[in-house]
Amino acid sequence: MTRQLCLTILLTVAGCASPVNAPMPQSSALPSAASAEDDGTYLQRIDPLGGQWRVERLGRQDFTRFNGWINFSGGGFLNHGAGCSGGYPAFYRIEENHISITRLEKAQVGKCASTSTATRPLAIESERRLASFLDEVVSWSRPDERTLLLTGSGGESALLTQPIEPHPEIAGRWLIESIDGKAVVTEERPPMLSISMNSIGVYADCNSMGGTFSVPAPGRIKVTGPFVSTLIGCSAEDAAEDALMTAAITSATAFHLQGDKLIFSGSKDMVVRRPAPPDRRLTGEYAACGDTLLGAYHEGPITLLIDSHNMADNAGCSASYSTNGPHISLVLEKNRPTCASPAPPFLPGQPVAIGGAISPLATVRPDGFGFDEQGRLILRTMRGLLKMCRKGSPLPLGG
């Protein structure tokens, strides 16, 4: 339960987007890159499986009683669980509607110490069955926005769904303006409140804290689960900010919307508002932030300078580019030695060096882009998703 709670909080504050129906379209007719701007759907289109899914049915078996789940993290890594345990890692790679899943280690199921003796055999078997099925998956499809169908090499299929947000009027990210009438001012990151799927969390310059909540009646709120926190060492000032935000949200008993603001009442009243929409134009100056590429290690900084027609990276490699929706087509400059770095073939779990004198444009070949709700540029590459922060923007969660 604690693992599921922490994962839910992580997904909430990290702003994972819900995927959409189809893979990113490809086209040979690419318009000018001067118009490259995300319309708000691009991240969903370059990461069509991203997010956590509930396993409704596996073959003909109803899987809801086992609380089965699969979490596809951005562009290359998944874990899953059922019965009484989970977290079994694997690499995944999608090409159009084909998918390959590779494990570096065999899933070890059966860690069911907290499960009753009577139900333990069924719980263990549900974990084993889900792990075995995923090892055979070869294709995926999206019948509709909230449904995912995975199909194995033998023809067996699993039906997965994403839950519907129970409180859409207050869900999302909010900028914390004031607590007890005093403005909340931070240095590196804006103080944020995040609400999703009955989970609520806060973060600013140091730790991120979160828990579960319920709405027992319209306009009423109650934090129902333990409020867990990361354990980053903070300055006294930052620790005090964390304590103040935590006290405000855990003591809240009521809420109401007032224009573009959400106001919580309790022992410490808190006023929050929607943040301004992020800049979704591709042009800009960026540096890698947060978690980066799947299986990559940094030889140095990763940076990109993007104008309306060209990109240049930390190694001095440059490329002209054009876009068609979220699709990027690169033409590397042939006369630059740093652009000659070979793009190594993808081998699950095999690391690749990137950054510093090694060109990301040449090595991982970005071919798609989108922006998350924190304003980070997300590049789809041969090695998964590369997260980049615009120069001068606040640090994101995890940055």
Secondary structure, 3 states (H helix, E strand, C coil): CHHHHHHHHHHHHHCCCCCCCCCCCCCCCCCCHHHCECCCCHHHHHCCCCEEEEEEEECCEECHHHCCEEEEECCCEEEEEECCEECCCEEEEEECCEEEEECCCCCCCCCCCCCCCCCHHHHHHHHHHHHHHHCCEEEEEEEECCEEEEEECCCCEEEEECCCCCCCCCCEEEEEEEECCEECCCCCCCCEEEEECCEEEEECCCCEEEEEEECCCCCECEECCCCEECCCCCCHHHHHHHHHHHHHHHCEEEEEEECCEEEEEECCCEEEECCCCCCCECCEEEEECCCCCCCEEECCCCEEEECCCEEEECCCCEEEEEEECCEEEEEECCCCHHHHCCCCCCCCCCCEEEECCECHHHHHCCCEEEECCCCCEEEEECCEEEEEEECCCCCCCCC
